[in-house]
Amino acid sequence: MVILETKNLKSGYQGTPVLHDVTFQVEEGAIVAILGSNGAGKTTTLRTVTGAVRATGGQVIYRGEDITRRPAHEMVRLGISHVPEGRHLFGQMSIRDNLLMGAYAEKDKTVIEERMEQMFAIFPRLKERLYQKAETMSGGEQQMAAIARGNDVGAGAPAPRRALPGADAEAGGGGF
């Protein structure tokens, strides 16, 4: 079953086109990579899919619904987020508090705890370091926390992401 699809997607910045008719499908359960050289439009594609950059043409379809014109905050409620390269954690905050920042749109504390447990199953090291300040963790551990925070947002499928180097594959955090 196709859960995410783009059809002839176009977007850019300040009137300069970057994406030209980008079309792809993501099947449920699939792991997908967007490959290309610097400046090829990988990040712009993800920003457009997640609503951070407005599409100038084409469609983004999620679970059969056209979500092309939805703002980024509505995408988060659908479970679609973008974990940018560079982690962007709150260094003085604990890992737990950083993860809770990703769940800001969810009001049900039981659901939040369930989603956090799902992330701990993928990244068990985070559970060990739950109350440690983010800035004191290794780069790979910080990347795990950033990925977990991005996945803590909604009930949908795992979100589109940048290729994320630095996560410790032995600890369950291989980049995808």
N, C-alpha and C positions, 0 to 999 in steps of 0.2 A: 504494500500500500504506500502510495506517495504521500509524505507528510508535508514536504516543503518543495515549492516549485517556483522558478522564475521564468517568465516568458518575455523575451525581447526587452529586457530591463535596460533602461537608460538612466544615467544620472551624471552629475559632475559638480563642480564648485564654481560659484560666482560666474555662471554663464559659460564656463569652459567644459565641454563634454569630456567625460572620462570613460564611462561605460557605453558601449554600443551594442545593443541587442544581445545581452547576456541571457542565455537560456540554460537551465539545468533542473534536475529533479533529485530529490533525496528520498530514498525509500526508508520506511520505518526500520530502525535497528542498524542502519548503515553508518559507516564511518566514511566521511567524504573529505577530500583534500582539494583545495583550490591552489593550483601551482602557477607560477609565472615569475618573470623577472621583476626587478624593482620598477615601479611605475606602471605595471601592467593592469592595475585595477583590483587587486585582491582585497585590500582593505576597503576600498570604496564599495565593492560588491557587498561585503559584510555590513558596512555602515548603512547601505541602502536597504538591505534585507531587514535590518534591525530598526529602521526608522530614524537613525541618527542623521542620515542624509536623505533628502527628499528625492524620490524618483521623478524624472522628467518624462518618462514614458515606460511602457510595458507594465508588467504585473508581478506582484509577489503574492503567492497563494499558499496559505497554511491550512492544512487539513480541510481542503476544499473551499476555503473562504478567501476572497480577495482582501488582503490586508495592506495593499500598496500605500494607501493614504493615511494609515493609522500613525499617530505620533509614537515616539519611542517609549513613553511611559505606559502606553497601552500594550505595546509589544511585550514589555516586562510582565504584565499581568497574564499574557498568553504563555509565558515561559520562554520567550525568545530574548536572548541577551548577547552581548558581545564582550568577551574578555580580551582586552587589548594587550598587546605585547608590552612588557614593562611592569606588570603586576599591579601597581597603583593601590597598594594596601595602606591602611592607616597604621603607621609604624608604632605609635604609642598605645594603640589599642590591642587587646588580646585577640587571638585567633577567633575565639567565640564571638566577640563583638564585631569583628570584620565579617564573619559569616552572617551574623544577624543583619548587617547593613544590606546584604544581598536579598534578604527576605522582607524588606520594608513594606512591600505591597501586600503581603499576606498578614491577615489579622488573627488567624487561628493558630494559637501557640502549639497545639498538638501537631498540626500540619508542618509547622516550622521545624519542630523537633524530629519528626519523621524524615523530612528532607535532609536535615543535618546528619541523621543516622545513615541515610543512603550515601551521603558524601563520605562519611567515615568508613563505610564498607569499601569504597573505592580508594580512599586516602587514609589508611589507619594511622599514619604518623600524625595527622591533624588532631585526632582524638587524644593522642599522647601529649600534645602541645597546646591543648585547648585554652589554657589560661596564661600562656606565654605571650609576651609582646611580639607582635609581628616582625618588628625590626631586628629582633635577636635571632631570627630563624635563618637558615641557609637560603640561598637563592631558589633552589629546587623546592624547598618546603614552602617558601612564599608563593611560588608559582602554583603549587597544589592548592594553597588557600585561595588564590585568585580564581582558579578554575572552579573550586567548590563554591565560592561566593557567587559566581556567575550562574552556576547550576542550582542555586538555592532559591531562585526567584519565582518559578512558576511550575504548574503541573504539566506542562507540555513536554515535548521531546527534548533531549539535550540540544542546547542551542548551537547555532553556528559559531565558530571560534576561529581565531587566528591560529596558525601553527605555533605551538608554544614550546620553545626549547627550554631545557633546564629542569623539567620535572623528573624526579628520580623514579625510573621505571621499576627498580627493585622494590620501591615502596608503594607501587601501584599507581604511579603518576606519570606514566609515559605520555608524552605529548601526542595530541591528535588533532 
